[in-house]
Each structure stands twice: as C-alpha cells, then as structure tokens.
Amino acid sequence: MAVSNLVPFLIMFACNILIIRILRKVQKQRPTMMHDLYVHRANSFTIKMTMMIVICMAYFLLAMTPFTTFFIVESYLRPGYKEANNYVALARLDLIWTVCYLIGLTNFCVNFFLYTAMNDRFSKEFRAMTRCQPR
C-alpha cells in the first residue's frame, strides 16, 4: 500500500503544493507586469490549473485506495480459503480484484478528461495530433 499508493500520493502532494505556490506567487506579480485584460485571463487559467491539480490528486487517492487495500485484505483471506477449498470465495476475491483494478485504471481516464476539459492548449494540441495536422 505504501509503495503503490501512499508514496506516490505524498510525492504528488509535495510537488503539487510547490506548483500551486509558484502559480499563486506569479498571480500576485501579474498586475505589475501585464495589462488588466491579460491579467484576468491568466488568473482564470491559474485557478483552472489549481482546481485540476487538486481534483487529480483527490481522484488518484480515491481510485487507488480500494486497489491497494484489497491486497492487504486478500493476504489474510486467501490462504484460509485455499486451505478450506472454498472456490466460491476465491472466485469472489478474483472478481473483487478485477473491480478494484478497473477502478484504479479509471484514474488515467479521469486525468485525460480533466486535462482536456481544463487546459485549452492541451486540447488544441490533442486535436491537432489526432487529425495529423502540423503545428
């Protein structure tokens, strides 16, 4: 659980806190460096990016926790089920593993849709790439 869930989350959390601090610092400096029209647009981009970062981190934790918790629970249950030849319970464990694994994989799908929905530049580049258009 620590290797596949806790450590990556802590690394993401620390790096994202640094990114958010830099975004906030730049946001405070913008009014002196840019025209008001551009400041508003840049500040809305900063807010979108901050929301995206927080949602990505929260969904990672939400999606990966069942997957990693399953391995802890399974390590206690599977030996007893094997010893008792309880094939129905073993099949249920395999089904639960599959569902937890699929929930964990949704993290990648959600990240893609978040990046596409919240970042206009990313979505334009993605559309150009899928249409094989030159940059």
SVG drawing of the C-alpha trace seen along z (x, -y; Angstrom):
<svg xmlns="http://www.w3.org/2000/svg" viewBox="-19 -47 27 75">
<polyline fill="none" stroke="black" stroke-width="0.4" points="0.0,0.0 2.8,-2.4 4.7,-1.7 1.7,-1.9 -0.5,-4.4 1.0,-6.4 4.5,-7.2 3.2,-8.3 0.5,-10.4 2.9,-12.1 5.3,-12.9 2.4,-14.2 1.1,-16.2 4.5,-17.8 5.2,-18.6 1.7,-20.0 2.0,-22.2 5.1,-23.7 3.4,-24.2 0.4,-25.9 2.7,-28.1 4.5,-29.2 1.2,-29.8 0.0,-32.0 3.2,-33.9 3.1,-34.6 -0.6,-35.5 0.3,-38.2 3.0,-39.6 0.9,-39.8 -0.8,-43.1 2.5,-44.9 3.8,-43.1 0.7,-42.8 -2.3,-44.8 -5.5,-44.2 -7.2,-42.4 -4.4,-39.7 -4.2,-39.6 -7.8,-38.4 -7.3,-35.7 -4.1,-34.5 -5.6,-34.5 -8.5,-32.3 -6.0,-29.9 -4.2,-29.7 -7.5,-29.0 -8.3,-26.2 -4.9,-24.7 -5.1,-24.7 -8.5,-23.0 -7.3,-20.4 -4.3,-19.6 -6.4,-19.2 -9.0,-17.1 -6.3,-14.9 -4.7,-14.2 -8.0,-13.5 -9.2,-11.1 -5.8,-9.3 -6.3,-8.7 -9.9,-7.7 -9.3,-5.4 -6.1,-3.7 -7.1,-3.1 -9.6,-0.2 -6.9,1.4 -4.2,1.3 -6.5,2.1 -7.6,5.2 -4.1,6.6 -3.9,6.3 -7.3,7.9 -6.6,10.6 -3.3,11.6 -5.3,12.6 -8.3,14.2 -6.8,16.1 -4.7,18.7 -7.8,19.7 -10.0,20.0 -7.4,22.1 -6.9,24.4 -10.7,24.9 -11.0,25.4 -13.6,22.6 -13.6,22.0 -16.6,19.7 -14.9,17.3 -11.7,17.5 -13.8,16.6 -15.3,13.7 -11.8,12.5 -10.8,12.6 -14.0,10.6 -13.3,8.0 -9.7,7.7 -10.9,7.1 -13.3,4.4 -10.7,2.7 -8.2,2.9 -10.6,1.3 -11.4,-1.4 -7.7,-2.1 -7.3,-2.3 -10.1,-4.9 -7.6,-7.3 -5.8,-7.6 -9.1,-8.2 -10.2,-10.9 -6.8,-12.6 -7.0,-12.7 -10.5,-14.2 -9.5,-16.7 -6.5,-17.8 -8.7,-18.1 -11.5,-20.0 -9.4,-22.4 -6.5,-23.2 -7.3,-24.7 -3.8,-24.4 -3.7,-20.7 -7.0,-20.1 -5.9,-22.1 -2.6,-20.1 -4.5,-16.8 -7.0,-17.6 -4.2,-18.6 -2.3,-15.4 -5.3,-13.2 -6.0,-14.9 -2.4,-14.7 -2.2,-18.5 1.2,-20.2 1.8,-22.6"/>
</svg>
